[in-house]
Amino acid sequence: MEYPGWPEPEQVEYTTRKQLNNITLSYAMTCHAAQGSQADLIAYLAHRSNYGMLTNQNIYVGVSRAKKECR
């Protein structure tokens, strides 16, 4: 992720529930719910536990929703 004001992108990994509790999601939706809509910035999150859902079609739908940028 890139954060405003940081000099360069940094990968941040959260591994404990305590760390995850410090994150507040603004908007999140599934690729299925995103079909037909767009957003300026898309953060496509893929985890190996959802490997069965990571088809070419699913990934395409997710990343193609971005008007300007996909991360």
VEXBA-421186 format. One record per atom (N, C-alpha, C): x, y, z; atom name; residue number from 1. Coordinates in nm, 4 decimals. Example, Ala and Ser with C-alpha at 12.3 -4.5 7.8 and 13.67 -1.06 7.14 Angstrom:
2
<sepa x="1.3190" y="-0.5690" z="0.7800" atom="N" seq="1"/>
<sepa x="1.2300" y="-0.4500" z="0.7800" atom="CA" seq="1"/>
<sepa x="1.3200" y="-0.3300" z="0.7800" atom="C" seq="1"/>
<sepa x="1.2850" y="-0.2250" z="0.7080" atom="N" seq="2"/>
<sepa x="1.3670" y="-0.1060" z="0.7140" atom="CA" seq="2"/>
<sepa x="1.2900" y="0.0030" z="0.7870" atom="C" seq="2"/>
! end
This chain:
71
<sepa x="0.0832" y="-0.1179" z="0.0000" atom="N" seq="1"/>
<sepa x="0.0000" y="0.0000" z="0.0000" atom="CA" seq="1"/>
<sepa x="0.0874" y="0.1239" z="0.0000" atom="C" seq="1"/>
<sepa x="0.0347" y="0.2278" z="-0.0553" atom="N" seq="2"/>
<sepa x="0.1014" y="0.3568" z="-0.0505" atom="CA" seq="2"/>
<sepa x="0.0208" y="0.4477" z="0.0410" atom="C" seq="2"/>
<sepa x="0.0914" y="0.5188" z="0.1229" atom="N" seq="3"/>
<sepa x="0.0267" y="0.6103" z="0.2154" atom="CA" seq="3"/>
<sepa x="0.0705" y="0.7523" z="0.1833" atom="C" seq="3"/>
<sepa x="-0.0213" y="0.8488" z="0.1804" atom="N" seq="4"/>
<sepa x="0.0152" y="0.9873" z="0.1511" atom="CA" seq="4"/>
<sepa x="0.1241" y="1.0368" z="0.2459" atom="C" seq="4"/>
<sepa x="0.2253" y="1.0999" z="0.1881" atom="N" seq="5"/>
<sepa x="0.3334" y="1.1547" z="0.2694" atom="CA" seq="5"/>
<sepa x="0.4503" y="1.0609" z="0.2891" atom="C" seq="5"/>
<sepa x="0.4358" y="0.9328" z="0.2593" atom="N" seq="6"/>
<sepa x="0.5469" y="0.8393" z="0.2713" atom="CA" seq="6"/>
<sepa x="0.6315" y="0.8488" z="0.1453" atom="C" seq="6"/>
<sepa x="0.7635" y="0.8403" z="0.1569" atom="N" seq="7"/>
<sepa x="0.8500" y="0.8605" z="0.0409" atom="CA" seq="7"/>
<sepa x="0.8360" y="0.7539" z="-0.0673" atom="C" seq="7"/>
<sepa x="0.8118" y="0.6315" z="-0.0317" atom="N" seq="8"/>
<sepa x="0.7956" y="0.5266" z="-0.1324" atom="CA" seq="8"/>
<sepa x="0.7013" y="0.4192" z="-0.0799" atom="C" seq="8"/>
<sepa x="0.6437" y="0.3392" z="-0.1705" atom="N" seq="9"/>
<sepa x="0.5496" y="0.2352" z="-0.1279" atom="CA" seq="9"/>
<sepa x="0.6147" y="0.1384" z="-0.0291" atom="C" seq="9"/>
<sepa x="0.5358" y="0.0894" z="0.0618" atom="N" seq="10"/>
<sepa x="0.5861" y="-0.0044" z="0.1607" atom="CA" seq="10"/>
<sepa x="0.4847" y="-0.1164" z="0.1771" atom="C" seq="10"/>
<sepa x="0.5353" y="-0.2377" z="0.1840" atom="N" seq="11"/>
<sepa x="0.4468" y="-0.3517" z="0.2068" atom="CA" seq="11"/>
<sepa x="0.4321" y="-0.3706" z="0.3566" atom="C" seq="11"/>
<sepa x="0.3078" y="-0.3775" z="0.4009" atom="N" seq="12"/>
<sepa x="0.2787" y="-0.3954" z="0.5423" atom="CA" seq="12"/>
<sepa x="0.2040" y="-0.5265" z="0.5578" atom="C" seq="12"/>
<sepa x="0.2529" y="-0.6118" z="0.6464" atom="N" seq="13"/>
<sepa x="0.1881" y="-0.7406" z="0.6683" atom="CA" seq="13"/>
<sepa x="0.1338" y="-0.7456" z="0.8108" atom="C" seq="13"/>
<sepa x="0.0060" y="-0.7758" z="0.8211" atom="N" seq="14"/>
<sepa x="-0.0586" y="-0.7896" z="0.9509" atom="CA" seq="14"/>
<sepa x="-0.0777" y="-0.9382" z="0.9773" atom="C" seq="14"/>
<sepa x="-0.0242" y="-0.9860" z="1.0886" atom="N" seq="15"/>
<sepa x="-0.0273" y="-1.1300" z="1.1142" atom="CA" seq="15"/>
<sepa x="-0.1050" y="-1.1693" z="1.2393" atom="C" seq="15"/>
<sepa x="-0.1354" y="-1.0748" z="1.3256" atom="N" seq="16"/>
<sepa x="-0.2082" y="-1.1088" z="1.4479" atom="CA" seq="16"/>
<sepa x="-0.3436" y="-1.0387" z="1.4502" atom="C" seq="16"/>
<sepa x="-0.4345" y="-1.0953" z="1.5250" atom="N" seq="17"/>
<sepa x="-0.5675" y="-1.0350" z="1.5368" atom="CA" seq="17"/>
<sepa x="-0.5576" y="-0.8949" z="1.5973" atom="C" seq="17"/>
<sepa x="-0.4666" y="-0.8742" z="1.6909" atom="N" seq="18"/>
<sepa x="-0.4506" y="-0.7420" z="1.7517" atom="CA" seq="18"/>
<sepa x="-0.4124" y="-0.6388" z="1.6454" atom="C" seq="18"/>
<sepa x="-0.3224" y="-0.6755" z="1.5552" atom="N" seq="19"/>
<sepa x="-0.2846" y="-0.5842" z="1.4473" atom="CA" seq="19"/>
<sepa x="-0.4032" y="-0.5598" z="1.3541" atom="C" seq="19"/>
<sepa x="-0.4754" y="-0.6637" z="1.3212" atom="N" seq="20"/>
<sepa x="-0.5887" y="-0.6503" z="1.2302" atom="CA" seq="20"/>
<sepa x="-0.6997" y="-0.5647" z="1.2891" atom="C" seq="20"/>
<sepa x="-0.7138" y="-0.5663" z="1.4206" atom="N" seq="21"/>
<sepa x="-0.8169" y="-0.4852" z="1.4852" atom="CA" seq="21"/>
<sepa x="-0.7894" y="-0.3357" z="1.4722" atom="C" seq="21"/>
<sepa x="-0.6667" y="-0.2990" z="1.4347" atom="N" seq="22"/>
<sepa x="-0.6321" y="-0.1580" z="1.4171" atom="CA" seq="22"/>
<sepa x="-0.6665" y="-0.1060" z="1.2783" atom="C" seq="22"/>
<sepa x="-0.7224" y="-0.1900" z="1.1936" atom="N" seq="23"/>
<sepa x="-0.7569" y="-0.1504" z="1.0576" atom="CA" seq="23"/>
<sepa x="-0.9058" y="-0.1216" z="1.0507" atom="C" seq="23"/>
<sepa x="-0.9400" y="-0.0111" z="0.9904" atom="N" seq="24"/>
<sepa x="-1.0793" y="0.0227" z="0.9664" atom="CA" seq="24"/>
<sepa x="-1.1016" y="0.0254" z="0.8165" atom="C" seq="24"/>
<sepa x="-1.1915" y="-0.0570" z="0.7688" atom="N" seq="25"/>
<sepa x="-1.2213" y="-0.0596" z="0.6269" atom="CA" seq="25"/>
<sepa x="-1.3171" y="0.0528" z="0.5922" atom="C" seq="25"/>
<sepa x="-1.2890" y="0.1181" z="0.4832" atom="N" seq="26"/>
<sepa x="-1.3791" y="0.2232" z="0.4379" atom="CA" seq="26"/>
<sepa x="-1.4913" y="0.1619" z="0.3570" atom="C" seq="26"/>
<sepa x="-1.4559" y="0.1019" z="0.2456" atom="N" seq="27"/>
<sepa x="-1.5535" y="0.0348" z="0.1613" atom="CA" seq="27"/>
<sepa x="-1.4914" y="-0.0951" z="0.1155" atom="C" seq="27"/>
<sepa x="-1.5674" y="-0.1994" z="0.1171" atom="N" seq="28"/>
<sepa x="-1.5198" y="-0.3279" z="0.0683" atom="CA" seq="28"/>
<sepa x="-1.6369" y="-0.3991" z="0.0029" atom="C" seq="28"/>
<sepa x="-1.6087" y="-0.4670" z="-0.1052" atom="N" seq="29"/>
<sepa x="-1.7125" y="-0.5457" z="-0.1705" atom="CA" seq="29"/>
<sepa x="-1.6475" y="-0.6601" z="-0.2455" atom="C" seq="29"/>
<sepa x="-1.7265" y="-0.7581" z="-0.2759" atom="N" seq="30"/>
<sepa x="-1.6766" y="-0.8704" z="-0.3537" atom="CA" seq="30"/>
<sepa x="-1.6726" y="-0.8324" z="-0.5010" atom="C" seq="30"/>
<sepa x="-1.5990" y="-0.9107" z="-0.5778" atom="N" seq="31"/>
<sepa x="-1.5950" y="-0.8870" z="-0.7232" atom="CA" seq="31"/>
<sepa x="-1.7336" y="-0.9025" z="-0.7834" atom="C" seq="31"/>
<sepa x="-1.8112" y="-0.9974" z="-0.7315" atom="N" seq="32"/>
<sepa x="-1.9462" y="-1.0175" z="-0.7839" atom="CA" seq="32"/>
<sepa x="-2.0311" y="-0.8923" z="-0.7637" atom="C" seq="32"/>
<sepa x="-2.0199" y="-0.8310" z="-0.6465" atom="N" seq="33"/>
<sepa x="-2.0975" y="-0.7103" z="-0.6180" atom="CA" seq="33"/>
<sepa x="-2.0468" y="-0.5907" z="-0.6982" atom="C" seq="33"/>
<sepa x="-1.9207" y="-0.5939" z="-0.7381" atom="N" seq="34"/>
<sepa x="-1.8612" y="-0.4814" z="-0.8107" atom="CA" seq="34"/>
<sepa x="-1.8940" y="-0.4821" z="-0.9596" atom="C" seq="34"/>
<sepa x="-1.9476" y="-0.5913" z="-1.0097" atom="N" seq="35"/>
<sepa x="-1.9775" y="-0.5974" z="-1.1528" atom="CA" seq="35"/>
<sepa x="-2.0697" y="-0.4830" z="-1.1915" atom="C" seq="35"/>
<sepa x="-2.0314" y="-0.4119" z="-1.2976" atom="N" seq="36"/>
<sepa x="-2.1124" y="-0.3013" z="-1.3462" atom="CA" seq="36"/>
<sepa x="-2.0824" y="-0.1682" z="-1.2811" atom="C" seq="36"/>
<sepa x="-1.9944" y="-0.1658" z="-1.1822" atom="N" seq="37"/>
<sepa x="-1.9607" y="-0.0396" z="-1.1173" atom="CA" seq="37"/>
<sepa x="-1.8118" y="-0.0109" z="-1.1349" atom="C" seq="37"/>
<sepa x="-1.7725" y="0.1123" z="-1.1032" atom="N" seq="38"/>
<sepa x="-1.6328" y="0.1528" z="-1.1142" atom="CA" seq="38"/>
<sepa x="-1.5945" y="0.2399" z="-0.9961" atom="C" seq="38"/>
<sepa x="-1.4639" y="0.2490" z="-0.9727" atom="N" seq="39"/>
<sepa x="-1.4091" y="0.3380" z="-0.8707" atom="CA" seq="39"/>
<sepa x="-1.2756" y="0.3901" z="-0.9219" atom="C" seq="39"/>
<sepa x="-1.2342" y="0.5060" z="-0.8734" atom="N" seq="40"/>
<sepa x="-1.1059" y="0.5617" z="-0.9170" atom="CA" seq="40"/>
<sepa x="-0.9900" y="0.4702" z="-0.8805" atom="C" seq="40"/>
<sepa x="-0.9909" y="0.4183" z="-0.7583" atom="N" seq="41"/>
<sepa x="-0.8828" y="0.3338" z="-0.7089" atom="CA" seq="41"/>
<sepa x="-0.9396" y="0.2015" z="-0.6604" atom="C" seq="41"/>
<sepa x="-0.8797" y="0.0935" z="-0.7041" atom="N" seq="42"/>
<sepa x="-0.9183" y="-0.0404" z="-0.6595" atom="CA" seq="42"/>
<sepa x="-0.7985" y="-0.1042" z="-0.5906" atom="C" seq="42"/>
<sepa x="-0.8191" y="-0.1567" z="-0.4719" atom="N" seq="43"/>
<sepa x="-0.7186" y="-0.2381" z="-0.4042" atom="CA" seq="43"/>
<sepa x="-0.7712" y="-0.3811" z="-0.4090" atom="C" seq="43"/>
<sepa x="-0.7122" y="-0.4629" z="-0.4941" atom="N" seq="44"/>
<sepa x="-0.7579" y="-0.6006" z="-0.5123" atom="CA" seq="44"/>
<sepa x="-0.6801" y="-0.6879" z="-0.4155" atom="C" seq="44"/>
<sepa x="-0.7498" y="-0.7437" z="-0.3187" atom="N" seq="45"/>
<sepa x="-0.6860" y="-0.8273" z="-0.2174" atom="CA" seq="45"/>
<sepa x="-0.7134" y="-0.9736" z="-0.2477" atom="C" seq="45"/>
<sepa x="-0.6080" y="-1.0509" z="-0.2559" atom="N" seq="46"/>
<sepa x="-0.6214" y="-1.1941" z="-0.2832" atom="CA" seq="46"/>
<sepa x="-0.5399" y="-1.2704" z="-0.1798" atom="C" seq="46"/>
<sepa x="-0.6012" y="-1.3675" z="-0.1183" atom="N" seq="47"/>
<sepa x="-0.5337" y="-1.4479" z="-0.0169" atom="CA" seq="47"/>
<sepa x="-0.5392" y="-1.5941" z="-0.0583" atom="C" seq="47"/>
<sepa x="-0.4342" y="-1.6664" z="-0.0276" atom="N" seq="48"/>
<sepa x="-0.4272" y="-1.8070" z="-0.0693" atom="CA" seq="48"/>
<sepa x="-0.5406" y="-1.8924" z="-0.0113" atom="C" seq="48"/>
<sepa x="-0.6025" y="-1.8491" z="0.0975" atom="N" seq="49"/>
<sepa x="-0.7133" y="-1.9266" z="0.1536" atom="CA" seq="49"/>
<sepa x="-0.8354" y="-1.9237" z="0.0618" atom="C" seq="49"/>
<sepa x="-0.8401" y="-1.8270" z="-0.0303" atom="N" seq="50"/>
<sepa x="-0.9500" y="-1.8172" z="-0.1269" atom="CA" seq="50"/>
<sepa x="-0.9062" y="-1.8608" z="-0.2656" atom="C" seq="50"/>
<sepa x="-0.8083" y="-1.9487" z="-0.2708" atom="N" seq="51"/>
<sepa x="-0.7498" y="-1.9907" z="-0.3977" atom="CA" seq="51"/>
<sepa x="-0.8547" y="-2.0393" z="-0.4968" atom="C" seq="51"/>
<sepa x="-0.9554" y="-2.1088" z="-0.4493" atom="N" seq="52"/>
<sepa x="-1.0592" y="-2.1622" z="-0.5371" atom="CA" seq="52"/>
<sepa x="-1.1397" y="-2.0550" z="-0.6081" atom="C" seq="52"/>
<sepa x="-1.1450" y="-1.9357" z="-0.5516" atom="N" seq="53"/>
<sepa x="-1.2199" y="-1.8252" z="-0.6117" atom="CA" seq="53"/>
<sepa x="-1.1355" y="-1.7428" z="-0.7087" atom="C" seq="53"/>
<sepa x="-1.0048" y="-1.7642" z="-0.7098" atom="N" seq="54"/>
<sepa x="-0.9160" y="-1.6826" z="-0.7921" atom="CA" seq="54"/>
<sepa x="-0.9069" y="-1.7368" z="-0.9340" atom="C" seq="54"/>
<sepa x="-1.0128" y="-1.7184" z="-1.0074" atom="N" seq="55"/>
<sepa x="-1.0134" y="-1.7573" z="-1.1480" atom="CA" seq="55"/>
<sepa x="-0.9734" y="-1.6363" z="-1.2321" atom="C" seq="55"/>
<sepa x="-0.9355" y="-1.6608" z="-1.3556" atom="N" seq="56"/>
<sepa x="-0.9018" y="-1.5498" z="-1.4451" atom="CA" seq="56"/>
<sepa x="-1.0181" y="-1.4526" z="-1.4576" atom="C" seq="56"/>
<sepa x="-1.1394" y="-1.5053" z="-1.4661" atom="N" seq="57"/>
<sepa x="-1.2570" y="-1.4203" z="-1.4808" atom="CA" seq="57"/>
<sepa x="-1.2784" y="-1.3333" z="-1.3572" atom="C" seq="57"/>
<sepa x="-1.2621" y="-1.3922" z="-1.2394" atom="N" seq="58"/>
<sepa x="-1.2818" y="-1.3185" z="-1.1148" atom="CA" seq="58"/>
<sepa x="-1.1786" y="-1.2073" z="-1.1009" atom="C" seq="58"/>
<sepa x="-1.0542" y="-1.2381" z="-1.1300" atom="N" seq="59"/>
<sepa x="-0.9484" y="-1.1373" z="-1.1208" atom="CA" seq="59"/>
<sepa x="-0.9737" y="-1.0256" z="-1.2214" atom="C" seq="59"/>
<sepa x="-1.0134" y="-1.0612" z="-1.3434" atom="N" seq="60"/>
<sepa x="-1.0407" y="-0.9602" z="-1.4458" atom="CA" seq="60"/>
<sepa x="-1.1520" y="-0.8656" z="-1.4011" atom="C" seq="60"/>
<sepa x="-1.2597" y="-0.9207" z="-1.3489" atom="N" seq="61"/>
<sepa x="-1.3703" y="-0.8363" z="-1.3020" atom="CA" seq="61"/>
<sepa x="-1.3203" y="-0.7423" z="-1.1927" atom="C" seq="61"/>
<sepa x="-1.2410" y="-0.7926" z="-1.1009" atom="N" seq="62"/>
<sepa x="-1.1917" y="-0.7095" z="-0.9909" atom="CA" seq="62"/>
<sepa x="-1.1033" y="-0.5956" z="-1.0367" atom="C" seq="62"/>
<sepa x="-1.0029" y="-0.6262" z="-1.1181" atom="N" seq="63"/>
<sepa x="-0.9072" y="-0.5219" z="-1.1565" atom="CA" seq="63"/>
<sepa x="-0.9619" y="-0.4287" z="-1.2639" atom="C" seq="63"/>
<sepa x="-1.0596" y="-0.4734" z="-1.3402" atom="N" seq="64"/>
<sepa x="-1.1135" y="-0.3879" z="-1.4469" atom="CA" seq="64"/>
<sepa x="-1.2150" y="-0.2855" z="-1.3949" atom="C" seq="64"/>
<sepa x="-1.2435" y="-0.2854" z="-1.2664" atom="N" seq="65"/>
<sepa x="-1.3350" y="-0.1868" z="-1.2079" atom="CA" seq="65"/>
<sepa x="-1.2659" y="-0.0526" z="-1.1864" atom="C" seq="65"/>
<sepa x="-1.1337" y="-0.0493" z="-1.1938" atom="N" seq="66"/>
<sepa x="-1.0590" y="0.0738" z="-1.1649" atom="CA" seq="66"/>
<sepa x="-1.0643" y="0.1707" z="-1.2821" atom="C" seq="66"/>
<sepa x="-1.1023" y="0.2959" z="-1.2537" atom="N" seq="67"/>
<sepa x="-1.0989" y="0.4006" z="-1.3563" atom="CA" seq="67"/>
<sepa x="-0.9567" y="0.4509" z="-1.3764" atom="C" seq="67"/>
<sepa x="-0.8827" y="0.4668" z="-1.2660" atom="N" seq="68"/>
<sepa x="-0.7496" y="0.5262" z="-1.2733" atom="CA" seq="68"/>
<sepa x="-0.6386" y="0.4310" z="-1.2317" atom="C" seq="68"/>
<sepa x="-0.6580" y="0.3563" z="-1.1221" atom="N" seq="69"/>
<sepa x="-0.5472" y="0.2792" z="-1.0679" atom="CA" seq="69"/>
<sepa x="-0.5962" y="0.1554" z="-0.9936" atom="C" seq="69"/>
<sepa x="-0.5198" y="0.0481" z="-1.0076" atom="N" seq="70"/>
<sepa x="-0.5467" y="-0.0757" z="-0.9339" atom="CA" seq="70"/>
<sepa x="-0.4185" y="-0.1157" z="-0.8631" atom="C" seq="70"/>
<sepa x="-0.4304" y="-0.1477" z="-0.7370" atom="N" seq="71"/>
<sepa x="-0.3136" y="-0.1903" z="-0.6583" atom="CA" seq="71"/>
<sepa x="-0.3376" y="-0.3273" z="-0.6031" atom="C" seq="71"/>
! end
